[in-house]
Amino acid sequence: LDSIFSGGKASSVRRRYGLQGPYLILSQHAVPHQADQAGAQVRQTLKALAHVGLPVIASSPNTDSGGEVILRILKSSRAVRFFPSLPHADYLGLLREASALVGNSSSGIIEAPAFGTPAVDIGVRQAGRERTAHVLSSPHRASAIEAAVRKAISPAFRRRISRVRSPYGDGKTTPKVVRLLVAIAINDQLLTKS
């Protein structure tokens, strides 16, 4: 997580993408064993987000089987501001300030909670991964996705997660590792295999 905390400055990133108020990030990928359902799944997500009514930033899905269908739908959708690619620093700056991340990306499990950003994890792509209370799970059904997003962006939910710590660290690993390495005596005992 160390590298993510050096992402773009939120205020300048928001200006660059024309964002003034609350917004959502959509990061939805194809699930290879459900490739034939990818189009229907992303349509359910877009329907839910249209009902929520906040601006949505979306970028290209992964290249797994089914991803081309999601890409075509996102490119033609009027419900999202689609960017084929977001520079990593911009993505992190946007994620830091987003009302929530919606989709099935691992960044909803790892990066979003590190910033304190709620995430709505849709479907089975991230099933079984350790997660914090920042992450709400939803099936691929518009009404369930909408309910999860509304809960995620509510002030009560944000208060509830404000003190939850990420199981993936605090972004300060590098100085801890350096301190440990500096303290190790480099001598014959360390260098000799037994």
Secondary structure, 3 states (H helix, E strand, C coil): CHHHHHCCCHHHHHHHCCCCCCCEEEECCCCHHHHHHHHHHHHHHHHHHHHHCCCEEEECCCCCCCHHHHHHHHHHCCCCEEECCCCHHHHHHHHHHCCEEEECCHHHCCHHHHHCCCEEEECCCCCCCCCCCCEEEECCCHHHHHHHHHHHCCHHHHHHHCCCCCCCCCCCHHHHHHHHHHHCCCCHHHHCCC
